[in-house]
């Protein structure tokens, strides 16, 4: 019997925001239980350190030196630079195999009606935000249901429909409707991205305000533009993570109620490291778990993220792995799961041997990332070594920072002078891994 698959990709959650990854301030009992019932990765990496290109790496199995989407390029009035028709996405892979395919939450890979519209990229059902800019507002004026724009009863002075709750209701309905399987469910939850908002009366919000002893900050009336401020941003952020934990628990409970829990592979991860937006304070929560950097950085804090895999029929419980993997590994993993041949290139490696606990698991010789804002950045992980190049648009052949992650996981001591051969090897990899994109130039601006 073919397995169902649920991919949960949350927005801007740090490695250290979950109890099972060491959080001492935020309660996440359902996700912690998911980790105890499955496999937890310690060395898993996002596609890059911002939303759209990271999600493109997840969807297409290509790292950001090769993906069609490499930055958060806006399209007006709504949407982002689209995936082209030629892209093979995870949803298309499952749809071709006869699966029902549902996407719920934040898309960000193509404006409505474009080649990147989720309904043009393999989904048979979509509900949520097409545009990641619109997703900055948990009380938006509209969402999308398939290709229909659905108006909501929200204004700056009247906020009645909390979009994450609406998205969760639709996702649970999809599970119930397709319990006979097989299905692929992509849950791209927006919490805990800013704006930092939960519905009035959220019990976790009140509890965290008390626990943190947080003093209210002055908040001006919100006009509807920018992130809506919150007088208690720490409590709001923690409450968003706890609400997300509840959503995950509801999904797992629904799978169990439907009798399909054992045969459903569930993944939980984040699109990049923690953010400092909308008043958030990642240092207070130790969201990066002691790693250097946050969102938009290619240091470990910006790209090393949680990954939990639960599949009771196959994945043995209570396992922890240090296998070094990245977002682009999941497309070939899913192809292997389906017995499908990938028709195009991939930078990923199937992780099925690791998940099944048998067979030889292939390992990457290196991993590569790039970032297209702030004059550009590149990074490589080569075994124990991590190399970075900053401001690459201004200095494409500039110096390489080198860190020994085995002894310095916080990347505090640059050892490039002590290990010139390793630094030179990483410099070659930075050049070889990148292919210029006409719409996302990195080196030739």
Long-range contacts (C-beta under 8 A, 24 or more apart in sequence): 1-181, 1-263, 2-97, 2-99, 2-181, 2-182, 2-338, 3-182, 3-263, 3-264, 3-265, 3-311, 3-313, 3-314, 3-337, 4-181, 4-182, 4-183, 4-184, 4-185, 4-255, 4-260, 4-263, 4-264, 4-265, 5-94, 5-99, 5-183, 5-184, 5-185, 5-264, 5-265, 5-266, 5-267, 5-334, 5-337, 6-185, 6-187, 6-251, 6-255, 6-264, 6-265, 6-266, 6-267, 7-58, 7-90, 7-184, 7-185, 7-186, 7-187, 7-267, 7-330, 8-187, 8-189, 8-248, 8-251, 8-266, 8-267, 8-268, 8-269, 9-55, 9-58, 9-186, 9-187, 9-188, 9-189, 9-269, 9-270, 9-271, 10-188, 10-189, 10-191, 10-192, 10-244, 10-268, 10-269, 10-270, 10-271, 11-51, 11-106, 11-135, 11-188, 11-189, 11-190, 11-191, 11-192, 11-193, 11-270, 11-271, 12-192, 12-193, 12-194, 12-270, 12-271, 12-272, 12-273, 12-274, 12-275, 12-277, 12-295, 13-192, 13-241, 13-244, 13-270, 13-274, 13-287, 13-305, 13-306, 14-270, 14-273, 14-274, 14-282, 14-285, 14-287, 14-288, 14-289, 14-294, 14-301, 14-305, 15-270, 15-273, 15-287, 15-288, 15-289, 15-291, 15-301, 15-304, 15-305, 15-306, 16-285, 16-286, 16-287, 16-288, 16-289, 16-290, 17-192, 17-241, 17-274, 17-285, 17-287, 17-306, 18-241, 18-306, 20-306, 20-308, 21-289, 21-306, 22-286, 22-289, 23-285, 23-286, 24-286, 25-211, 25-212, 25-238, 25-284, 25-285, 25-286, 26-238, 26-241, 26-242, 26-285, 27-204, 27-242, 27-245, 28-241, 28-242, 28-245, 29-245, 29-249, 30-245, 30-246, 30-248, 30-249, 30-252, 31-245, 31-248, 31-268, 31-308, 34-248, 34-252, 34-266, 34-268, 34-308, 34-310, 35-308, 36-317, 36-318, 37-310, 37-312, 37-317, 37-318, 38-266, 38-308, 38-309, 38-310, 38-311, 38-315, 38-317, 38-319, 39-308, 39-309, 39-310, 39-315, 39-316, 39-319, 39-320, 39-321, 39-354, 39-355, 40-306, 40-307, 40-308, 40-319, 40-320, 40-321, 41-306, 41-307, 41-308, 41-309, 41-320, 41-321, 41-322, 41-323, 41-325, 42-320, 42-321, 42-322, 43-304, 43-322, 43-323, 43-324, 43-325, 44-269, 44-304, 44-305, 44-306, 44-307, 44-325, 44-326, 45-303, 45-304, 45-305, 45-324, 45-325, 45-326, 45-327, 45-367, 45-369, 45-381, 46-269, 46-270, 46-271, 46-272, 46-273, 46-303, 46-304, 46-305, 46-326, 46-327, 47-271, 47-272, 47-326, 47-327, 47-328, 47-369, 48-272, 48-298, 48-303, 48-369, 48-370, 48-371, 49-272, 49-273, 49-293, 49-295, 49-296, 49-297, 49-298, 49-302, 49-303, 49-369, 49-371, 50-272, 50-295, 50-296, 50-371, 50-373, 51-106, 51-108, 51-132, 51-271, 51-272, 52-80, 52-81, 52-108, 52-109, 52-132, 53-372, 54-271, 54-272, 54-327, 55-108, 55-109, 55-188, 55-271, 56-83, 56-109, 57-326, 57-327, 57-328, 58-90, 58-271, 58-327, 58-328, 58-330, 58-331, 59-83, 59-87, 59-89, 59-90, 59-91, 59-109, 59-121, 59-331, 60-87, 60-88, 60-89, 60-90, 60-328, 60-331, 61-88, 61-90, 61-328, 61-329, 61-330, 61-331, 61-332, 61-342, 61-346, 61-347, 61-348, 62-328, 62-345, 62-346, 62-347, 63-326, 63-328, 63-347, 63-367, 63-368, 63-369, 63-433, 64-368, 64-369, 64-370, 64-371, 65-368, 65-370, 65-433, 65-434, 65-435, 66-345, 66-347, 66-435, 68-437, 69-109, 69-116, 69-440, 70-370, 70-372, 70-437, 70-440, 70-442, 71-372, 71-373, 71-440, 72-108, 72-132, 72-373, 73-439, 73-440, 74-133, 75-111, 75-114, 78-111, 78-112, 78-130, 78-131, 78-133, 78-134, 79-110, 79-111, 79-112, 79-114, 79-116, 79-130, 79-131, 80-108, 80-109, 80-110, 80-111, 80-116, 80-131, 80-132, 81-110, 81-116, 81-439, 82-109, 82-110, 82-111, 82-114, 82-115, 82-116, 82-117, 83-109, 83-110, 83-115, 83-116, 83-121, 84-115, 84-116, 85-115, 85-120, 86-344, 87-121, 88-331, 88-342, 88-343, 88-344, 89-121, 89-122, 90-122, 90-184, 90-186, 90-330, 90-331, 90-334, 91-118, 91-121, 91-122, 91-123, 91-184, 91-186, 92-121, 92-122, 93-122, 93-331, 93-334, 93-335, 93-338, 93-340, 94-122, 94-184, 94-334, 94-338, 95-122, 95-123, 95-124, 95-184, 96-340, 97-182, 97-338, 97-340, 98-182, 99-181, 99-182, 99-183, 99-184, 100-124, 100-125, 100-174, 100-178, 100-181, 100-182, 100-183, 100-184, 101-125, 101-183, 101-184, 101-186, 102-126, 102-171, 102-174, 102-178, 102-183, 102-184, 102-185, 102-186, 103-127, 103-128, 103-186, 103-188, 104-128, 104-167, 104-168, 104-170, 104-171, 104-174, 104-185, 104-186, 104-187, 104-188, 105-129, 105-167, 105-171, 105-186, 105-187, 105-188, 105-189, 105-190, 106-132, 106-135, 106-188, 106-189, 106-190, 107-131, 107-132, 107-188, 108-132, 108-135, 112-144, 112-147, 112-149, 113-147, 117-147, 119-146, 119-147, 123-186, 125-174, 127-166, 127-167, 127-170, 127-171, 128-163, 128-167, 128-170, 128-188, 129-163, 129-190, 135-190, 135-193, 136-193, 136-194, 136-195, 136-227, 137-163, 137-195, 137-228, 138-162, 138-163, 138-164, 138-190, 138-191, 138-195, 138-197, 139-163, 139-197, 139-228, 143-167, 145-170, 155-224, 156-221, 156-222, 156-223, 156-224, 156-228, 162-197, 162-198, 162-199, 163-190, 164-189, 164-190, 164-191, 164-243, 164-247, 165-199, 168-247, 168-250, 171-251, 172-250, 172-251, 172-254, 175-251, 175-254, 175-255, 175-258, 176-254, 176-258, 179-258, 179-259, 179-260, 181-260, 181-263, 187-247, 187-251, 189-244, 189-247, 191-240, 191-241, 191-243, 191-244, 192-237, 192-240, 192-241, 192-244, 192-280, 193-275, 193-277, 194-227, 194-275, 194-277, 194-278, 194-279, 194-280, 195-227, 195-228, 195-229, 195-230, 195-278, 196-227, 196-230, 196-233, 196-236, 196-237, 196-240, 196-278, 196-279, 196-280, 197-228, 197-230, 197-236, 197-240, 198-236, 198-239, 198-240, 198-243, 202-239, 202-243, 204-238, 204-239, 204-242, 204-243, 205-232, 205-235, 205-236, 205-239, 206-235, 208-232, 208-234, 208-235, 208-238, 208-239, 208-242, 209-235, 212-238, 217-279, 227-277, 227-278, 227-279, 228-278, 229-278, 229-279, 230-278, 230-279, 233-278, 233-279, 233-280, 233-281, 234-281, 234-284, 234-285, 237-280, 237-281, 237-285, 238-285, 252-310, 261-312, 262-312, 262-313, 263-313, 264-311, 265-309, 265-310, 265-311, 265-314, 265-315, 265-337, 265-355, 266-309, 266-310, 266-311, 267-307, 267-308, 267-309, 267-330, 268-306, 268-307, 268-308, 268-309, 268-310, 269-305, 269-306, 269-307, 269-308, 269-327, 270-305, 270-306, 271-305, 272-302, 272-303, 272-305, 273-297, 273-301, 273-302, 273-303, 273-304, 273-305, 274-301, 290-409, 290-410, 291-409, 291-410, 291-411, 292-410, 292-411, 292-412, 293-411, 296-371, 296-373, 296-374, 297-377, 298-369, 298-370, 298-371, 298-377, 298-378, 298-379, 298-388, 299-388, 299-411, 300-386, 300-405, 300-409, 300-410, 300-411, 303-369, 303-379, 309-355, 311-355, 314-355, 314-356, 315-355, 315-356, 315-357, 316-357, 319-357, 321-354, 323-351, 323-354, 323-361, 323-363, 324-363, 324-364, 324-367, 324-381, 325-349, 325-351, 325-364, 326-364, 326-367, 366-429, 366-433, 368-429, 368-430, 368-433, 368-434, 370-434, 370-442, 372-440, 372-442, 376-442, 376-443, 378-430, 378-434, 378-442, 380-426, 380-429, 380-430, 380-433, 381-405, 382-422, 382-425, 382-426, 382-429, 385-419, 385-422, 385-426, 386-411, 387-416, 387-422, 387-423, 387-426, 387-427, 387-429, 387-430, 389-427, 389-430, 392-442, 392-443, 393-441, 393-442, 393-443, 393-445, 396-443, 397-427, 400-426, 400-427, 400-430, 402-426
